[in-house]
């Protein structure tokens, strides 16, 4: 499924959520369902800098050349943001990831407007990590 198709599913889901409190609760629920990383995967190398909370992100590539993402945070709201990013990008091609305007999408569904500056910076750091890996992998091809 393409990033845009995944984005449309998430848009449809968030359209039913009337206000920030409902969105916040939904994001936390998404985070609760996010599977944890293995302890050995939580390293300085996988830690995402720029986040107020602890975030670890493991990115790899499958046999078809799609980016696979697994990540974890010690903060529930951040875990939910991670779950959204995984739904958007995990399994996507490098080109799809690089072509998609994630900040505009997250603004559109009402996620970024109510985040604190620290959470916004952390979200930007996670997006940058994904885009950097996608860009490097695309260049290597």
Residue frames relative to the residue before (quaternion, step in Angstrom):
aa qw qx qy qz dx dy dz
X 1.0000 0.0000 0.0000 0.0000 0.00 0.00 0.00
X 0.4583 -0.7058 0.4703 0.2658 3.58 -0.89 0.90
X 0.6531 -0.4926 0.3908 0.4220 3.56 -1.27 0.33
X 0.6607 0.5113 -0.3178 0.4484 3.60 0.91 -0.86
X 0.6329 0.5173 -0.3319 0.4708 3.61 1.02 -0.71
X 0.6443 0.5034 -0.3121 0.4839 3.56 0.98 -0.85
X 0.6393 0.5333 -0.3216 0.4509 3.56 0.97 -0.88
X 0.6511 0.5149 -0.3258 0.4526 3.59 0.96 -0.80
X 0.6241 0.5274 -0.3366 0.4681 3.60 1.03 -0.74
X 0.6680 0.4838 -0.2967 0.4813 3.58 0.96 -0.87
X 0.6025 0.5523 -0.3484 0.4588 3.61 1.02 -0.76
X 0.6654 0.5093 -0.2956 0.4589 3.55 0.88 -1.02
X 0.6426 0.5319 -0.3055 0.4591 3.55 1.00 -0.87
X 0.7251 0.4398 -0.2385 0.4733 3.58 0.87 -0.98
X 0.5311 0.6286 -0.4062 0.3973 3.61 1.20 -0.38
X 0.6725 0.5015 -0.2906 0.4603 3.58 1.13 -0.61
X 0.6326 0.5257 -0.3264 0.4658 3.58 1.26 -0.25
X 0.3605 -0.8199 0.4151 0.1598 3.53 -0.36 1.31
X 0.8303 0.0715 0.0071 0.5527 3.59 0.88 -0.83
X 0.7249 -0.4468 0.2993 0.4304 3.53 -1.32 0.19
X 0.6306 0.5433 -0.3528 0.4274 3.63 0.92 -0.77
X 0.6615 0.4881 -0.3026 0.4823 3.58 0.98 -0.82
X 0.6359 0.5154 -0.3237 0.4745 3.59 1.01 -0.79
X 0.6337 0.5466 -0.3164 0.4466 3.54 0.97 -0.94
X 0.6668 0.4953 -0.2944 0.4727 3.57 0.90 -0.96
X 0.6508 0.5109 -0.3166 0.4639 3.59 0.99 -0.82
X 0.6405 0.5206 -0.3225 0.4634 3.59 0.96 -0.85
X 0.6430 0.5075 -0.3225 0.4743 3.59 0.98 -0.79
X 0.6329 0.5207 -0.3316 0.4673 3.60 0.99 -0.78
X 0.6234 0.5239 -0.3378 0.4720 3.59 1.01 -0.77
X 0.6595 0.5234 -0.3000 0.4484 3.57 0.98 -0.85
X 0.6306 0.5415 -0.3327 0.4455 3.57 1.03 -0.75
X 0.6930 0.4686 -0.2713 0.4759 3.58 1.12 -0.64
X 0.5193 0.6456 -0.4114 0.3799 3.59 1.26 -0.21
X 0.3790 -0.7443 0.4921 0.2453 3.64 -0.57 1.07
X 0.4857 -0.6761 0.4682 0.2964 3.60 -0.99 0.79
X 0.5159 -0.5894 0.5169 0.3454 3.51 -1.32 0.34
X 0.5631 -0.5402 0.4853 0.3944 3.53 -1.30 0.23
X 0.6298 -0.5655 0.3611 0.3913 3.63 -1.01 0.66
X 0.6773 0.4991 -0.3058 0.4457 3.61 0.95 -0.80
X 0.6211 0.5429 -0.3471 0.4461 3.63 1.23 -0.22
X 0.6101 0.5271 -0.3487 0.4778 3.59 1.25 -0.24
X 0.2281 0.7790 -0.5358 0.2325 3.53 0.16 1.35
X 0.6706 -0.4592 0.3781 0.4433 3.55 -1.30 0.09
X 0.6335 0.5512 -0.3264 0.4341 3.58 1.08 -0.72
X 0.7425 0.3800 -0.2247 0.5038 3.61 1.03 -0.71
X 0.5041 0.6487 -0.4302 0.3742 3.61 1.23 -0.17
X 0.3096 -0.7322 0.5791 0.1807 3.55 -1.02 0.86
X 0.2727 -0.7691 0.5603 0.1420 3.54 -0.62 1.14
X 0.6853 0.4633 -0.3537 0.4367 3.54 -1.16 0.62
X 0.6140 0.5200 -0.3481 0.4811 3.57 1.29 -0.04
X 0.5017 -0.6495 0.4812 0.3079 3.58 -1.02 0.79
X 0.7342 0.3215 -0.1958 0.5650 3.56 1.06 -0.75
X 0.6093 -0.5331 0.4242 0.4057 3.55 -1.29 0.10
X 0.0460 0.7775 -0.6240 0.0636 3.57 -0.85 1.02
X 0.0532 -0.7633 0.6436 0.0175 3.53 -1.00 0.94
X 0.0499 -0.8060 0.5896 -0.0174 3.55 -0.92 0.94
X 0.1284 -0.7774 0.6150 0.0306 3.54 -0.81 1.13
X 0.0310 -0.7980 0.6013 -0.0248 3.56 -0.65 1.15
X 0.0376 0.7785 -0.6238 0.0581 3.53 -1.00 0.89
X 0.3822 -0.6982 0.5547 0.2425 3.52 -1.32 -0.02
X 0.3549 -0.7259 0.5428 0.2292 3.59 -0.98 0.82
X 0.7388 -0.4298 0.2858 0.4334 3.58 -1.29 0.07
X 0.6742 0.4794 -0.2874 0.4827 3.59 1.17 -0.54
X 0.5618 -0.6317 0.3774 0.3781 3.60 1.26 0.01
X 0.4895 0.6437 -0.4440 0.3858 3.58 1.20 0.42
X 0.4883 -0.6594 0.4941 0.2874 3.53 -1.13 0.73
X 0.1383 -0.7605 0.6307 0.0687 3.56 -0.98 0.92
X 0.1055 -0.8113 0.5751 0.0054 3.55 -0.87 1.01
X 0.0481 0.7283 -0.6831 0.0262 3.48 -1.11 0.89
X 0.0869 0.8101 -0.5719 0.0956 3.56 -0.92 0.84
X 0.1188 -0.7825 0.6102 0.0365 3.51 -1.30 0.43
X 0.0660 -0.7706 0.6318 0.0512 3.54 -1.25 0.55
X 0.4691 -0.6577 0.5080 0.2988 3.52 -1.28 0.37
X 0.6620 0.4474 -0.3047 0.5185 3.61 1.29 0.04
X 0.5161 -0.6881 0.4170 0.2937 3.59 -0.78 1.01
X 0.6688 0.4877 -0.3243 0.4579 3.61 0.84 -0.84
X 0.6474 0.5008 -0.3176 0.4787 3.58 1.02 -0.75
X 0.6025 0.5418 -0.3558 0.4656 3.60 1.05 -0.67
X 0.6499 0.5104 -0.3099 0.4703 3.57 1.05 -0.74
X 0.6303 0.5096 -0.3286 0.4848 3.58 1.02 -0.77
X 0.6135 0.5374 -0.3313 0.4744 3.57 1.06 -0.78
X 0.6490 0.5269 -0.3201 0.4457 3.59 0.91 -0.91
X 0.6315 0.5152 -0.3297 0.4764 3.60 1.04 -0.74
X 0.6714 0.4947 -0.3032 0.4610 3.60 0.88 -0.91
X 0.6314 0.5183 -0.3352 0.4694 3.58 1.01 -0.76
X 0.6503 0.5087 -0.3214 0.4637 3.60 0.91 -0.85
X 0.6661 0.5088 -0.3032 0.4533 3.57 0.98 -0.81
X 0.8645 0.2627 -0.0497 0.4256 3.52 0.60 -1.23
X 0.6077 0.5723 -0.3912 0.3875 3.63 0.99 -0.58
X 0.7792 0.2570 -0.2376 0.5200 3.54 -0.75 1.12
X 0.5668 0.6063 -0.3758 0.4123 3.58 1.30 -0.02
X 0.5457 -0.5899 0.4786 0.3538 3.53 -1.28 0.37
X 0.6510 -0.5069 0.3925 0.4065 3.54 -1.26 0.42
X 0.6607 0.5307 -0.3035 0.4356 3.55 0.94 -0.95
X 0.6440 0.5179 -0.3173 0.4651 3.59 0.97 -0.86
X 0.6512 0.5167 -0.3130 0.4593 3.57 0.92 -0.90
X 0.7147 0.4653 -0.2646 0.4502 3.56 0.81 -1.00
X 0.6821 0.4980 -0.2870 0.4520 3.60 1.10 -0.63
X 0.6484 0.5556 -0.3156 0.4139 3.59 1.17 -0.51
X 0.3254 -0.7430 0.5579 0.1758 3.58 -0.94 0.94
X 0.1734 -0.8396 0.5096 0.0722 3.57 0.24 1.30
X 0.6450 0.5114 -0.3643 0.4356 3.67 0.83 -0.74
X 0.6534 0.4989 -0.3191 0.4716 3.60 0.95 -0.80
X 0.6414 0.5248 -0.3218 0.4579 3.59 0.99 -0.81
X 0.6792 0.4892 -0.2939 0.4616 3.59 0.86 -0.94
X 0.6157 0.5168 -0.3312 0.4940 3.56 1.14 -0.61
X 0.6436 0.5520 -0.3069 0.4323 3.56 0.96 -0.93
X 0.7424 0.3897 -0.2338 0.4922 3.60 0.91 -0.83
X 0.5591 -0.6681 0.3574 0.3366 3.57 1.28 0.19
X 0.4239 0.7171 -0.4595 0.3082 3.56 1.14 0.51
X 0.7605 0.4388 -0.2356 0.4167 3.58 0.70 -1.02
X 0.5753 0.6466 -0.3727 0.3349 3.58 1.06 -0.65
X 0.7746 0.3520 -0.1823 0.4928 3.58 0.99 -0.73
X 0.4871 0.6625 -0.4424 0.3580 3.60 1.23 0.10
X 0.5161 -0.6015 0.5021 0.3461 3.56 -1.16 0.59
X 0.6726 -0.4861 0.3621 0.4245 3.57 -1.27 0.32
X 0.6520 0.5171 -0.3198 0.4530 3.61 0.97 -0.82
X 0.6599 0.4879 -0.3108 0.4794 3.60 0.96 -0.84
X 0.6331 0.5292 -0.3296 0.4588 3.60 1.00 -0.78
X 0.6467 0.5074 -0.3131 0.4757 3.57 1.00 -0.83
X 0.6483 0.5184 -0.3117 0.4624 3.58 1.00 -0.81
X 0.6375 0.5156 -0.3176 0.4762 3.57 1.00 -0.85
X 0.6431 0.5125 -0.3147 0.4740 3.59 0.98 -0.84
X 0.6434 0.5211 -0.3202 0.4603 3.61 1.02 -0.76
X 0.6466 0.5052 -0.3218 0.4724 3.58 1.00 -0.79
X 0.6508 0.5068 -0.3122 0.4713 3.58 0.96 -0.86
X 0.6469 0.5240 -0.3191 0.4529 3.57 0.97 -0.84
X 0.6250 0.5306 -0.3401 0.4606 3.60 1.00 -0.78
X 0.6623 0.5008 -0.3037 0.4673 3.60 0.90 -0.92
X 0.6839 0.4829 -0.2876 0.4651 3.60 0.86 -0.94
X 0.6291 0.5363 -0.3364 0.4511 3.60 1.01 -0.77
X 0.6685 0.4784 -0.3010 0.4833 3.59 0.90 -0.89
X 0.6527 0.5078 -0.3213 0.4613 3.60 0.90 -0.86
X 0.6601 0.5074 -0.3022 0.4642 3.57 0.97 -0.84
X 0.6601 0.5008 -0.3074 0.4679 3.61 0.93 -0.87
X 0.6694 0.4900 -0.3035 0.4688 3.57 0.93 -0.88
X 0.6394 0.5213 -0.3272 0.4609 3.60 1.01 -0.76
X 0.6482 0.5174 -0.3096 0.4651 3.58 1.06 -0.79
X 0.6592 0.5294 -0.3034 0.4395 3.58 1.05 -0.77
X 0.5980 0.6040 -0.3592 0.3853 3.58 1.18 -0.45
